[in-house]
Amino acid sequence: MRGFNRRFLQVTVRLLPFAVALLRDRRRFILFGGSRHVPEETHRRRAERLVETLLELGAAFIKAGQVLSTRPDIVPPVYAEALATLQDEVPEETGQDPAELVAADLGDAVDAETLDPVAGGSLAYVYTAVVDGETVALKVRRPGLKPRIERDLRVIRRLVPVVGFFASERQEYSVRNIADDFERIILEELDFQREAGMMRDIGENFADDDRVYIPEVDEARTTERVLVMEYVTGRKVTDEGALDRVGVDPEEMARRIADVYLTMGLEHGVFHADPHPGNLAVLDDGRLLIFDYGMSERLAPETQARIVDLYQSLARRDADGIIDALVALDVLSPTVDRTEVRHVVELAMENLEGRSDIDWRDIFTELFEMLHDFPFRIPPNVMLLIRVGTVAEGVCRQLDPEFDFVAFVRSFLLEHGLFQREVRNVAGEITSDVRTSVPALARLPTRADRLLDRIERNELRVKTDRQDDSTGRAVGYAVIAGALFVASSVLAFHSQPYEFLGVAAGAVFLFLFYRAA
């Protein structure tokens, strides 16, 4: 507990200057004076200092910053832009040799003398080693890292209510569950058995696709701390010389990356969520190689269908469709004022009209900036898929500066039948309704004929429930009492006599109404 308190104090002291600046901006206390305009350049400098502070605070806060960079419902664009530059830094050694961890988890299967370091990040090392006579890649979690991450997550959870104090009413809708989002995302990245399962599923989905290669994973040997996978090497995908050597045009590779990631998100529902150039390579046979599945996600079929709806509506510039999809995805509250939201969505679309260089990032940035006045919260899995589109678009633009990701999304939806699927779904619902109604419609002529026969023979009887006479009397008393009170008011206003008689009579009928009711 002492270690937690010391860490909590350390983090609080480091973040306090940012809290004071926010309080002063929002004028939460009278001692900060009146209103003041904060220039964007000031926000930019603050954002850069925040990035430096998070880097110094360690892995959990770096990951938290990376998550916040994808949350426009919480973080203003200038801060999101700065946080997106956060890269994993290698922390200080804990004193324990990772080789000991490998030996503890894999035993004699690994030849310890063949263990050779390849790379290192804030969460894990990567080694090559010989396992049962075969060279494999090992991703090894940093020794002692998980307890420190869990401690820092407790600190973050303790700080979230304080963050809520600084948040606007709109942001409170999102801040409420942010600690749970951080914890789930960070702990999932530390679980290498989960990562192995994601690699397996994505590999199976692309097993028959000769454009892309997913390394095989040894799930039987993989543990929570050590991931055992096929050792594959490739050249960086944005290296033009490497693409030339394997006979692949940069423009073709850009289209392939876009198609592969859209297929993962919109068709398979299991996707690699970190497509930056360091995780993408090209093999000697020209196939796209994808590394590092720590940041990956699985979508429920309903969520996947709603995201397809959102992409379709964005491609068509359909404001009502965009709103429907955002409500279905729990981004917007169902009780939101649709008229106002439609106005800002249409305004966002108008702001993008006429621009020749619209990119995917621009669309979502414009849309979420316009929605900042409304309570909206972006579920982490939805935001991850949106982030995949913006990051993949950046890689595609590096390969082909003229690449139009928005047009590619539109053509992908058409070629893969996703627009037609929407039509088929609606047609299916109509068919189902008709199928249900046909039996009733078939019986209608016979029933109508029987009804007319009974009417002609004077045999039609209508059963009604006998109503209490007191109800009718009560209504009558109320009407009379009201009329007498109104008449008395008119007489009194014009100084006419006998108005008191009307009041008295009205009181009698009011008493009768209460008794009857």
Secondary structure, 3 states (H helix, E strand, C coil): CHHHHHHHHHHHHHHHHHHHHHHHHHCCCHHHCCCCCCCHHHHHHHHHHHHHHHHHHCHHHHHHHHHHCCCCCCCCHHHHHHHCCCCCCCCCCCCCCHHHHHHHHHHHHECHHHCEEEEECCCEEEEEEEECCEEEEEEEECCCHHHHHHHHHHHHHHHHHHHHHHCCHHHHHHHCCHHHHHHHHHHHHHCHHHHHHHHHHHHHHCCCCCCEECCCECCCCCCCCEEEEECCCCEECCCHHHHHHHCCCHHHHHHHHHHHHHHHHHHHCEEECCCCHHHEEECCCCCEEECCCCCEEECCHHHHHHHHHHHHHHHHCCHHHHHHHHHHCCCECCCCCHHHHHHHHHHHHHHHCCCCCCCHHHHHHHHHHHHHHCCECCCHHHHHHHHHHHHHHHHHHHHCCCCCHHHHHHHHHHHCCHHHHHHHHHHHHHHHHHHHHHHHHHHHHHHHHHHHHHHHCCCCCCCCCCCCHHHHHHHHHHHHHHHHHHHHHHHHHCCCCCHHHHHHHHHHHHHHHHHHC
